Amino acid sequence: MVKNNPEAKFTLEYKSVTVFAPINAAFQKYPKPIDESQFYLTLYHMGSLAKTTDQLATMTHINTELEGHPPLWITTKSDPNGNELYVNNAKILQDLSNIKAKNNGKEQVVHKIDEVLVPTTSPRTLASGLAKPNALDFLSQFETLDINPYRVRNFRQRVQQLQKQDVFRNMGTHTFFIPIDEGILHSDLIDNKTIDGHLIPKKVLFTAPTHRDIAFETTANGDNLKVYITFFQEPNDKTEAVYIKSETRVGDARHSPGVVISEIVKPNIPVENGVIHLIQKPLMVVDTTVNQFLQEKGEGPLSRFVEAIADTGDLGKDFLRTIERARTITLFAPSNAAWNRGTIKSVLGSPERMQEILYLHLVVDERLTKDQIMKNNKRQVYQAPTMNAGKNLYFNVATSGDDSVLTVEGGGVNATVIQANIAATNGIIHIIDRVLGVPYTTVYDKLQQDPMLNETFHLGSFGDFNAQLNNTKKKFTFFVPRDKAWADARLIQPSTVKKLFMRELGYYAQQILQRHLVESEVPYTMERLVKLTTNKTNSATRVPRKEVELQSLRSTLRISVEERQNHTYVIHWKGNRIPVFRPNVECTNGIIHVIDAPFLQEDDIRVIRDSGVGIFLSSNLLMVLLVKWLFL
């Protein structure tokens, strides 16, 4: 490049410069061969005056030797292993940089970089005097620039109609987002505040040095409107596209709260007053249905989810029709990475099983934002019915300072919401990190990880009870009292529960938990238990008339199960009615039923006092000792 450019050779001969030299691998990534028509590229890699990396780290930009002296933007990216330094979107390879020399008394320094630097100019713009375009110049004269195949006429026309040119003309250090023509379906929805929401002021954010998942304020922010922009990536099998999301946290009459996601289709276009990113569709504008969002782009953040729906054939088409016809929906959509987990492959070939899984992710007739779910979850664990009949989703919120993490469980799988509140005209989409309904944990792992089952897991740790729950060669049905069940039991049977949770008396905890655990060739679902305990003559009312005997690890467990009209269940045990809070939590080695009371009676643990020393014995053990004493 330098050899073929007389001006570059002259500059190196007589001027003090900083040379940003792309390594050979950078040219291999460059989309087209470098030829004489791109002579302007060389001088764009030369900054006026010689600057070491330490000096560059204190600067926001350095002017170049290209005609008009357009700036190169300098960014320092904090990193645990040491700060990284970028020029535009190119990383300065600091271990290979700071090569100093003098030529004709002029100090010079070379830094090696990993990308070719590309100015927002061309021979045509240089000939017309547009050597250093700002964002408004770019928008006004994009036809003369090399941004094929994209056009931005629609957005430019809206800026002109609303007289918002100053937003793009203002000098300073800004980041601009400009939607391409193909993504603008309803230009009338782009108003003054929407245009303001496409600018991050006082920050020049190129994609490589910008941290992901950090919210930046936009110029739309005011007393009655709060809009933030975040960069994020969702890797999949074919590409690692960079996306942005605009989140309207506080809305007004024209701008509803919610998230809009848009792909950056052409990133990192440097201009005199910052950087421009061309994006797939406008921010803050909600003009697509949930189904249209899913079908929007072949390689979007939910492309694997869309592929899974398509692979389900006609049943998948039925699922999409359900989404399209519903008045209001909330969809919990697994991310692309979620479909890479090993256990998923076992269900992809079964359309009927996949249909059950798809409908488990769908809540109809409710628009559940993250804030709404958190509000509903304050007094009790919030649950929402899904389109998979009889299956609910259960939510949990973990708060740390100002941050809150929302998790959702369905079919025994706990997933974290990684992108919340994506807005559509007919609902809300939340992107989650796992596919619901496809178990990936053992009974042991589920107890250990579920924040609602801490007390039972703690009780099982007193001896070796918990260890057996990891055995994948067995199939368990475990009736697990949730934490609230133990809290209620402490009020009803305070003495018994207190003794049960004494670690030194762990033998008795083992006995009680063994009563809750059944081992069988096929786990007992609630539906199966209802059939086993309902008389055929009275099956229409689903009222239990007989008990089923289950062989628990301790003794025979006699229960009957009643299914109520709202698809919830009640266990009848020794005169007690115990609601089932979460039925059929699937695990890789069995099923958990989360229940609202333990199988525990007052006389399960008794006290014998001898010489002032209290010894606690279960009632069954007392009987064994008594029989042995009689036969001595």
NORZI-V867882 format. One record per residue. N is the residue number from 0. RES is the residue in one letter. D_CENTER is the distance of its C-alpha to the mean C-alpha in whole Angstrom. Layout:
n:N res:RES d_center:D_CENTER
n:N res:RES d_center:D_CENTER
//
This chain:
n:0 res:M d_center:44
n:1 res:V d_center:46
n:2 res:K d_center:49
n:3 res:N d_center:49
n:4 res:N d_center:49
n:5 res:P d_center:52
n:6 res:E d_center:50
n:7 res:A d_center:48
n:8 res:K d_center:51
n:9 res:F d_center:53
n:10 res:T d_center:50
n:11 res:L d_center:50
n:12 res:E d_center:53
n:13 res:Y d_center:54
n:14 res:K d_center:51
n:15 res:S d_center:49
n:16 res:V d_center:45
n:17 res:T d_center:42
n:18 res:V d_center:41
n:19 res:F d_center:37
n:20 res:A d_center:38
n:21 res:P d_center:35
n:22 res:I d_center:36
n:23 res:N d_center:37
n:24 res:A d_center:33
n:25 res:A d_center:32
n:26 res:F d_center:35
n:27 res:Q d_center:34
n:28 res:K d_center:30
n:29 res:Y d_center:32
n:30 res:P d_center:32
n:31 res:K d_center:36
n:32 res:P d_center:39
n:33 res:I d_center:40
n:34 res:D d_center:44
n:35 res:E d_center:46
n:36 res:S d_center:45
n:37 res:Q d_center:42
n:38 res:F d_center:44
n:39 res:Y d_center:43
n:40 res:L d_center:40
n:41 res:T d_center:42
n:42 res:L d_center:43
n:43 res:Y d_center:39
n:44 res:H d_center:39
n:45 res:M d_center:41
n:46 res:G d_center:41
n:47 res:S d_center:44
n:48 res:L d_center:45
n:49 res:A d_center:44
n:50 res:K d_center:41
n:51 res:T d_center:40
n:52 res:T d_center:36
n:53 res:D d_center:37
n:54 res:Q d_center:38
n:55 res:L d_center:36
n:56 res:A d_center:33
n:57 res:T d_center:35
n:58 res:M d_center:35
n:59 res:T d_center:33
n:60 res:H d_center:35
n:61 res:I d_center:38
n:62 res:N d_center:40
n:63 res:T d_center:41
n:64 res:E d_center:44
n:65 res:L d_center:43
n:66 res:E d_center:45
n:67 res:G d_center:44
n:68 res:H d_center:42
n:69 res:P d_center:39
n:70 res:P d_center:36
n:71 res:L d_center:34
n:72 res:W d_center:31
n:73 res:I d_center:31
n:74 res:T d_center:27
n:75 res:T d_center:27
n:76 res:K d_center:23
n:77 res:S d_center:23
n:78 res:D d_center:23
n:79 res:P d_center:23
n:80 res:N d_center:26
n:81 res:G d_center:28
n:82 res:N d_center:27
n:83 res:E d_center:27
n:84 res:L d_center:29
n:85 res:Y d_center:28
n:86 res:V d_center:30
n:87 res:N d_center:29
n:88 res:N d_center:26
n:89 res:A d_center:28
n:90 res:K d_center:28
n:91 res:I d_center:31
n:92 res:L d_center:32
n:93 res:Q d_center:34
n:94 res:D d_center:35
n:95 res:L d_center:37
n:96 res:S d_center:38
n:97 res:N d_center:40
n:98 res:I d_center:43
n:99 res:K d_center:46
n:100 res:A d_center:49
n:101 res:K d_center:52
n:102 res:N d_center:54
n:103 res:N d_center:57
n:104 res:G d_center:56
n:105 res:K d_center:53
n:106 res:E d_center:50
n:107 res:Q d_center:47
n:108 res:V d_center:44
n:109 res:V d_center:41
n:110 res:H d_center:38
n:111 res:K d_center:36
n:112 res:I d_center:33
n:113 res:D d_center:30
n:114 res:E d_center:30
n:115 res:V d_center:33
n:116 res:L d_center:33
n:117 res:V d_center:33
n:118 res:P d_center:35
n:119 res:T d_center:35
n:120 res:T d_center:38
n:121 res:S d_center:40
n:122 res:P d_center:44
n:123 res:R d_center:44
n:124 res:T d_center:43
n:125 res:L d_center:45
n:126 res:A d_center:48
n:127 res:S d_center:47
n:128 res:G d_center:47
n:129 res:L d_center:43
n:130 res:A d_center:42
n:131 res:K d_center:40
n:132 res:P d_center:38
n:133 res:N d_center:35
n:134 res:A d_center:33
n:135 res:L d_center:35
n:136 res:D d_center:37
n:137 res:F d_center:34
n:138 res:L d_center:34
n:139 res:S d_center:37
n:140 res:Q d_center:38
n:141 res:F d_center:36
n:142 res:E d_center:38
n:143 res:T d_center:40
n:144 res:L d_center:37
n:145 res:D d_center:35
n:146 res:I d_center:32
n:147 res:N d_center:32
n:148 res:P d_center:31
n:149 res:Y d_center:30
n:150 res:R d_center:32
n:151 res:V d_center:31
n:152 res:R d_center:34
n:153 res:N d_center:32
n:154 res:F d_center:30
n:155 res:R d_center:33
n:156 res:Q d_center:35
n:157 res:R d_center:33
n:158 res:V d_center:34
n:159 res:Q d_center:37
n:160 res:Q d_center:38
n:161 res:L d_center:36
n:162 res:Q d_center:38
n:163 res:K d_center:35
n:164 res:Q d_center:36
n:165 res:D d_center:36
n:166 res:V d_center:32
n:167 res:F d_center:33
n:168 res:R d_center:36
n:169 res:N d_center:35
n:170 res:M d_center:36
n:171 res:G d_center:34
n:172 res:T d_center:30
n:173 res:H d_center:28
n:174 res:T d_center:25
n:175 res:F d_center:25
n:176 res:F d_center:23
n:177 res:I d_center:25
n:178 res:P d_center:24
n:179 res:I d_center:26
n:180 res:D d_center:29
n:181 res:E d_center:27
n:182 res:G d_center:24
n:183 res:I d_center:26
n:184 res:L d_center:27
n:185 res:H d_center:29
n:186 res:S d_center:30
n:187 res:D d_center:32
n:188 res:L d_center:28
n:189 res:I d_center:28
n:190 res:D d_center:30
n:191 res:N d_center:31
n:192 res:K d_center:28
n:193 res:T d_center:25
n:194 res:I d_center:27
n:195 res:D d_center:27
n:196 res:G d_center:23
n:197 res:H d_center:23
n:198 res:L d_center:25
n:199 res:I d_center:23
n:200 res:P d_center:27
n:201 res:K d_center:28
n:202 res:K d_center:26
n:203 res:V d_center:26
n:204 res:L d_center:22
n:205 res:F d_center:23
n:206 res:T d_center:20
n:207 res:A d_center:20
n:208 res:P d_center:21
n:209 res:T d_center:19
n:210 res:H d_center:16
n:211 res:R d_center:12
n:212 res:D d_center:10
n:213 res:I d_center:14
n:214 res:A d_center:15
n:215 res:F d_center:18
n:216 res:E d_center:21
n:217 res:T d_center:23
n:218 res:T d_center:26
n:219 res:A d_center:26
n:220 res:N d_center:25
n:221 res:G d_center:28
n:222 res:D d_center:29
n:223 res:N d_center:28
n:224 res:L d_center:25
n:225 res:K d_center:22
n:226 res:V d_center:20
n:227 res:Y d_center:17
n:228 res:I d_center:16
n:229 res:T d_center:13
n:230 res:F d_center:13
n:231 res:F d_center:10
n:232 res:Q d_center:10
n:233 res:E d_center:9
n:234 res:P d_center:12
n:235 res:N d_center:14
n:236 res:D d_center:17
n:237 res:K d_center:19
n:238 res:T d_center:18
n:239 res:E d_center:16
n:240 res:A d_center:16
n:241 res:V d_center:15
n:242 res:Y d_center:13
n:243 res:I d_center:14
n:244 res:K d_center:12
n:245 res:S d_center:15
n:246 res:E d_center:15
n:247 res:T d_center:18
n:248 res:R d_center:18
n:249 res:V d_center:21
n:250 res:G d_center:23
n:251 res:D d_center:27
n:252 res:A d_center:29
n:253 res:R d_center:28
n:254 res:H d_center:24
n:255 res:S d_center:22
n:256 res:P d_center:19
n:257 res:G d_center:15
n:258 res:V d_center:13
n:259 res:V d_center:15
n:260 res:I d_center:13
n:261 res:S d_center:16
n:262 res:E d_center:16
n:263 res:I d_center:19
n:264 res:V d_center:21
n:265 res:K d_center:24
n:266 res:P d_center:23
n:267 res:N d_center:25
n:268 res:I d_center:28
n:269 res:P d_center:30
n:270 res:V d_center:33
n:271 res:E d_center:35
n:272 res:N d_center:33
n:273 res:G d_center:30
n:274 res:V d_center:27
n:275 res:I d_center:26
n:276 res:H d_center:23
n:277 res:L d_center:24
n:278 res:I d_center:21
n:279 res:Q d_center:21
n:280 res:K d_center:21
n:281 res:P d_center:22
n:282 res:L d_center:20
n:283 res:M d_center:20
n:284 res:V d_center:22
n:285 res:V d_center:20
n:286 res:D d_center:23
n:287 res:T d_center:21
n:288 res:T d_center:21
n:289 res:V d_center:17
n:290 res:N d_center:19
n:291 res:Q d_center:20
n:292 res:F d_center:17
n:293 res:L d_center:16
n:294 res:Q d_center:19
n:295 res:E d_center:19
n:296 res:K d_center:19
n:297 res:G d_center:19
n:298 res:E d_center:17
n:299 res:G d_center:14
n:300 res:P d_center:10
n:301 res:L d_center:11
n:302 res:S d_center:15
n:303 res:R d_center:15
n:304 res:F d_center:14
n:305 res:V d_center:17
n:306 res:E d_center:19
n:307 res:A d_center:19
n:308 res:I d_center:20
n:309 res:A d_center:23
n:310 res:D d_center:24
n:311 res:T d_center:24
n:312 res:G d_center:27
n:313 res:D d_center:29
n:314 res:L d_center:27
n:315 res:G d_center:24
n:316 res:K d_center:26
n:317 res:D d_center:26
n:318 res:F d_center:23
n:319 res:L d_center:22
n:320 res:R d_center:25
n:321 res:T d_center:24
n:322 res:I d_center:21
n:323 res:E d_center:24
n:324 res:R d_center:26
n:325 res:A d_center:25
n:326 res:R d_center:25
n:327 res:T d_center:22
n:328 res:I d_center:19
n:329 res:T d_center:16
n:330 res:L d_center:13
n:331 res:F d_center:10
n:332 res:A d_center:10
n:333 res:P d_center:9
n:334 res:S d_center:7
n:335 res:N d_center:10
n:336 res:A d_center:10
n:337 res:A d_center:10
n:338 res:W d_center:13
n:339 res:N d_center:15
n:340 res:R d_center:15
n:341 res:G d_center:19
n:342 res:T d_center:19
n:343 res:I d_center:18
n:344 res:K d_center:21
n:345 res:S d_center:23
n:346 res:V d_center:23
n:347 res:L d_center:22
n:348 res:G d_center:26
n:349 res:S d_center:26
n:350 res:P d_center:26
n:351 res:E d_center:27
n:352 res:R d_center:24
n:353 res:M d_center:22
n:354 res:Q d_center:23
n:355 res:E d_center:22
n:356 res:I d_center:19
n:357 res:L d_center:18
n:358 res:Y d_center:20
n:359 res:L d_center:18
n:360 res:H d_center:15
n:361 res:L d_center:17
n:362 res:V d_center:18
n:363 res:V d_center:21
n:364 res:D d_center:23
n:365 res:E d_center:21
n:366 res:R d_center:19
n:367 res:L d_center:16
n:368 res:T d_center:14
n:369 res:K d_center:13
n:370 res:D d_center:16
n:371 res:Q d_center:18
n:372 res:I d_center:16
n:373 res:M d_center:17
n:374 res:K d_center:20
n:375 res:N d_center:21
n:376 res:N d_center:20
n:377 res:K d_center:22
n:378 res:R d_center:25
n:379 res:Q d_center:24
n:380 res:V d_center:21
n:381 res:Y d_center:20
n:382 res:Q d_center:20
n:383 res:A d_center:20
n:384 res:P d_center:22
n:385 res:T d_center:20
n:386 res:M d_center:22
n:387 res:N d_center:23
n:388 res:A d_center:26
n:389 res:G d_center:26
n:390 res:K d_center:23
n:391 res:N d_center:21
n:392 res:L d_center:17
n:393 res:Y d_center:17
n:394 res:F d_center:15
n:395 res:N d_center:15
n:396 res:V d_center:14
n:397 res:A d_center:15
n:398 res:T d_center:16
n:399 res:S d_center:17
n:400 res:G d_center:19
n:401 res:D d_center:18
n:402 res:D d_center:14
n:403 res:S d_center:13
n:404 res:V d_center:10
n:405 res:L d_center:10
n:406 res:T d_center:10
n:407 res:V d_center:12
n:408 res:E d_center:14
n:409 res:G d_center:16
n:410 res:G d_center:19
n:411 res:G d_center:19
n:412 res:V d_center:15
n:413 res:N d_center:13
n:414 res:A d_center:9
n:415 res:T d_center:6
n:416 res:V d_center:5
n:417 res:I d_center:2
n:418 res:Q d_center:4
n:419 res:A d_center:7
n:420 res:N d_center:11
n:421 res:I d_center:11
n:422 res:A d_center:15
n:423 res:A d_center:18
n:424 res:T d_center:21
n:425 res:N d_center:21
n:426 res:G d_center:18
n:427 res:I d_center:14
n:428 res:I d_center:11
n:429 res:H d_center:8
n:430 res:I d_center:5
n:431 res:I d_center:5
n:432 res:D d_center:6
n:433 res:R d_center:9
n:434 res:V d_center:12
n:435 res:L d_center:14
n:436 res:G d_center:18
n:437 res:V d_center:18
n:438 res:P d_center:19
n:439 res:Y d_center:18
n:440 res:T d_center:20
n:441 res:T d_center:24
n:442 res:V d_center:25
n:443 res:Y d_center:25
n:444 res:D d_center:22
n:445 res:K d_center:21
n:446 res:L d_center:23
n:447 res:Q d_center:22
n:448 res:Q d_center:18
n:449 res:D d_center:19
n:450 res:P d_center:19
n:451 res:M d_center:22
n:452 res:L d_center:24
n:453 res:N d_center:25
n:454 res:E d_center:29
n:455 res:T d_center:29
n:456 res:F d_center:28
n:457 res:H d_center:30
n:458 res:L d_center:33
n:459 res:G d_center:33
n:460 res:S d_center:32
n:461 res:F d_center:36
n:462 res:G d_center:37
n:463 res:D d_center:36
n:464 res:F d_center:35
n:465 res:N d_center:31
n:466 res:A d_center:32
n:467 res:Q d_center:33
n:468 res:L d_center:30
n:469 res:N d_center:28
n:470 res:N d_center:31
n:471 res:T d_center:30
n:472 res:K d_center:33
n:473 res:K d_center:33
n:474 res:K d_center:32
n:475 res:F d_center:32
n:476 res:T d_center:31
n:477 res:F d_center:31
n:478 res:F d_center:31
n:479 res:V d_center:29
n:480 res:P d_center:30
n:481 res:R d_center:27
n:482 res:D d_center:27
n:483 res:K d_center:29
n:484 res:A d_center:31
n:485 res:W d_center:33
n:486 res:A d_center:33
n:487 res:D d_center:35
n:488 res:A d_center:37
n:489 res:R d_center:38
n:490 res:L d_center:39
n:491 res:I d_center:41
n:492 res:Q d_center:42
n:493 res:P d_center:42
n:494 res:S d_center:45
n:495 res:T d_center:43
n:496 res:V d_center:40
n:497 res:K d_center:41
n:498 res:K d_center:43
n:499 res:L d_center:40
n:500 res:F d_center:38
n:501 res:M d_center:40
n:502 res:R d_center:39
n:503 res:E d_center:43
n:504 res:L d_center:43
n:505 res:G d_center:40
n:506 res:Y d_center:43
n:507 res:Y d_center:42
n:508 res:A d_center:39
n:509 res:Q d_center:39
n:510 res:Q d_center:41
n:511 res:I d_center:39
n:512 res:L d_center:36
n:513 res:Q d_center:38
n:514 res:R d_center:39
n:515 res:H d_center:35
n:516 res:L d_center:35
n:517 res:V d_center:36
n:518 res:E d_center:36
n:519 res:S d_center:37
n:520 res:E d_center:37
n:521 res:V d_center:35
n:522 res:P d_center:32
n:523 res:Y d_center:33
n:524 res:T d_center:31
n:525 res:M d_center:32
n:526 res:E d_center:33
n:527 res:R d_center:35
n:528 res:L d_center:37
n:529 res:V d_center:37
n:530 res:K d_center:39
n:531 res:L d_center:41
n:532 res:T d_center:42
n:533 res:T d_center:43
n:534 res:N d_center:47
n:535 res:K d_center:47
n:536 res:T d_center:49
n:537 res:N d_center:47
n:538 res:S d_center:44
n:539 res:A d_center:43
n:540 res:T d_center:43
n:541 res:R d_center:41
n:542 res:V d_center:42
n:543 res:P d_center:43
n:544 res:R d_center:47
n:545 res:K d_center:47
n:546 res:E d_center:45
n:547 res:V d_center:43
n:548 res:E d_center:44
n:549 res:L d_center:41
n:550 res:Q d_center:42
n:551 res:S d_center:40
n:552 res:L d_center:40
n:553 res:R d_center:43
n:554 res:S d_center:45
n:555 res:T d_center:45
n:556 res:L d_center:42
n:557 res:R d_center:43
n:558 res:I d_center:41
n:559 res:S d_center:41
n:560 res:V d_center:38
n:561 res:E d_center:38
n:562 res:E d_center:35
n:563 res:R d_center:35
n:564 res:Q d_center:35
n:565 res:N d_center:31
n:566 res:H d_center:30
n:567 res:T d_center:30
n:568 res:Y d_center:32
n:569 res:V d_center:35
n:570 res:I d_center:37
n:571 res:H d_center:40
n:572 res:W d_center:41
n:573 res:K d_center:45
n:574 res:G d_center:45
n:575 res:N d_center:42
n:576 res:R d_center:39
n:577 res:I d_center:36
n:578 res:P d_center:33
n:579 res:V d_center:30
n:580 res:F d_center:27
n:581 res:R d_center:24
n:582 res:P d_center:26
n:583 res:N d_center:25
n:584 res:V d_center:23
n:585 res:E d_center:23
n:586 res:C d_center:23
n:587 res:T d_center:24
n:588 res:N d_center:27
n:589 res:G d_center:28
n:590 res:I d_center:27
n:591 res:I d_center:26
n:592 res:H d_center:28
n:593 res:V d_center:26
n:594 res:I d_center:30
n:595 res:D d_center:31
n:596 res:A d_center:34
n:597 res:P d_center:35
n:598 res:F d_center:38
n:599 res:L d_center:40
n:600 res:Q d_center:44
n:601 res:E d_center:46
n:602 res:D d_center:48
n:603 res:D d_center:46
n:604 res:I d_center:47
n:605 res:R d_center:50
n:606 res:V d_center:52
n:607 res:I d_center:55
n:608 res:R d_center:57
n:609 res:D d_center:59
n:610 res:S d_center:61
n:611 res:G d_center:59
n:612 res:V d_center:56
n:613 res:G d_center:53
n:614 res:I d_center:52
n:615 res:F d_center:49
n:616 res:L d_center:50
n:617 res:S d_center:48
n:618 res:S d_center:50
n:619 res:N d_center:50
n:620 res:L d_center:51
n:621 res:L d_center:54
n:622 res:M d_center:56
n:623 res:V d_center:56
n:624 res:L d_center:57
n:625 res:L d_center:60
n:626 res:V d_center:61
n:627 res:K d_center:61
n:628 res:W d_center:64
n:629 res:L d_center:66
n:630 res:F d_center:66
n:631 res:L d_center:67
//
